[in-house]
Amino acid sequence: MKRFSTFLIALALIAGMVGCGGVTPPTPTQYDLTISSTEGGEVTTPGQGTGSFTYDEGTVVNLVAVADEGYVFNKWTGDVGTIADVSDVTTTITMSDDYSITANFGFEYTPMVAAGAHTVGLRSDGTVVAVGYNYHGACDVGHWTDITRVAAGGGYTLGLKSDGTVVAVGSNNFGQCDVGGWTNIIQVSAGDFHTVGLKSDGTAVAVGLNETGQCGVGNWTNITQVAAGYAHTVGVRSDGTVVAVGYNYHGECDVGDWGNITQVAAGGLHTVGLKSDGTVVAVGWNNFGQCDVGGWMDIIQVSAGFYHTVGLRSDGTVVAVGYNDHGACDVGGWTNITQVAAGAAHTVGLTDDGTVGAVGINDYGQCNVRSWDLN
């Protein structure tokens, strides 16, 4: 009887299921994930850009953020309670509620060095340090923040901010620091007594001493880089040709026939050009051999001091020619260098670990950079 009763109960259950059309499983709880990002990048996973996405409760969703060039990812903000790692560009979020999250990006501050009669260093957090000749306050940069590039002139310092404006401290006897109204600037260069800025539209601006026409850059267009020397200014065009204005007694502006140039450097009375094939050309005063760069190869950056020229090779080693009475050209043992800067009579090198080395005249302490860590 017991077996028969069990059969009847089972039969009744089956009939009930058939009569009701089958048992409908419960609908899973679903939640919305809303994605956004700040300027400087976007979220590429779970979807390109911004938007809302719906997931079942408990779903683990992959998150991927990608920074634009010149920016870095900072962190995820918003409803981040179930995000595995808020500081990681690739992470996950577990859906247990409706969430709105934002991928935050910030400007990337790349360490760099600059040299005049003093030495300037840009840290990876956008702050600046300086040592050396400070009679006019050229080293008073301790309060600067949000700086993306620095330049060192004869007795003053320039800082380019991430918003395209420029700050300056130091000697201003010719108005070389009158850059407060500049906007949309993407590069700055400091001469001895004049300042040049490259705007985002490829034009150039300049202030300061102009007795030889070194500030006459108002008609330049399609410029990709500028360099200010003692009393002349040089610009690289987008087609690899070069223009120059200013003092030309030694032929430092005779660059009209140059081509395939990717970078220029303006020294005291000479001009150096880096070609796309890694070779280097130079014109101007050559009394100390500062223009003897014809045999250089595999160069990726050049810098010009007042009487010497420095080149960075692709393997991180450095070469230099010119005035060396104080050892400014004694760079033969340098390795793992990522950037060089030639000052009035000293040379500075930034290494791949953020430390800095310097050789040459040190009468104002401009070579006292061994304690720096710019990373």
URHU-V121559 format. One record per residue. N is the residue number from 1. SS is DSSP state (h for helix, s for strand, l for the rest). Layout:
n = {N/N}
ss = {SS/SS}
This chain:
n = {1/2/3/4/5/6/7/8/9/10/11/12/13/14/15/16/17/18/19/20/21/22/23/24/25/26/27/28/29/30/31/32/33/34/35/36/37/38/39/40/41/42/43/44/45/46/47/48/49/50/51/52/53/54/55/56/57/58/59/60/61/62/63/64/65/66/67/68/69/70/71/72/73/74/75/76/77/78/79/80/81/82/83/84/85/86/87/88/89/90/91/92/93/94/95/96/97/98/99/100/101/102/103/104/105/106/107/108/109/110/111/112/113/114/115/116/117/118/119/120/121/122/123/124/125/126/127/128/129/130/131/132/133/134/135/136/137/138/139/140/141/142/143/144/145/146/147/148/149/150/151/152/153/154/155/156/157/158/159/160/161/162/163/164/165/166/167/168/169/170/171/172/173/174/175/176/177/178/179/180/181/182/183/184/185/186/187/188/189/190/191/192/193/194/195/196/197/198/199/200/201/202/203/204/205/206/207/208/209/210/211/212/213/214/215/216/217/218/219/220/221/222/223/224/225/226/227/228/229/230/231/232/233/234/235/236/237/238/239/240/241/242/243/244/245/246/247/248/249/250/251/252/253/254/255/256/257/258/259/260/261/262/263/264/265/266/267/268/269/270/271/272/273/274/275/276/277/278/279/280/281/282/283/284/285/286/287/288/289/290/291/292/293/294/295/296/297/298/299/300/301/302/303/304/305/306/307/308/309/310/311/312/313/314/315/316/317/318/319/320/321/322/323/324/325/326/327/328/329/330/331/332/333/334/335/336/337/338/339/340/341/342/343/344/345/346/347/348/349/350/351/352/353/354/355/356/357/358/359/360/361/362/363/364/365/366/367/368/369/370/371/372/373/374/375}
ss = {l/h/h/h/h/h/h/h/h/h/h/h/h/h/h/h/h/h/h/l/l/l/l/l/l/l/l/l/l/s/s/s/s/s/s/s/s/l/l/l/s/s/s/s/s/l/l/l/l/l/s/s/s/s/s/s/l/l/l/s/s/s/s/s/s/s/s/l/l/l/s/s/s/s/s/s/s/s/l/l/l/l/s/l/l/l/l/l/l/s/s/s/s/s/l/l/l/l/s/s/s/s/s/s/s/s/s/l/l/l/l/s/s/s/s/l/l/s/s/s/s/s/l/l/l/l/l/s/s/s/s/s/l/l/l/l/l/l/l/l/l/l/l/l/l/l/s/s/s/s/s/s/l/l/l/s/s/s/s/s/s/l/l/l/l/s/s/s/s/s/l/l/l/l/l/l/l/l/l/l/l/l/l/l/s/s/s/s/s/s/l/l/l/s/s/s/s/s/s/l/l/l/l/s/s/s/s/s/l/l/l/l/l/l/l/l/l/l/l/l/l/l/s/s/s/s/s/s/l/l/l/s/s/s/s/s/s/l/l/l/l/s/s/s/s/s/l/l/l/l/l/l/l/l/l/l/l/l/l/l/s/s/s/s/s/s/l/l/l/s/s/s/s/s/s/l/l/l/l/s/s/s/s/s/l/l/l/l/l/l/l/l/l/l/l/l/l/l/s/s/s/s/s/s/l/l/l/s/s/s/s/s/s/l/l/l/l/s/s/s/s/s/l/l/l/l/l/l/l/l/l/l/l/l/l/l/s/s/s/s/s/s/l/l/l/s/s/s/s/s/s/l/l/l/s/s/s/s/s/s/l/l/l/l/l/l/l/l/l/l/l/l/s/l/l}
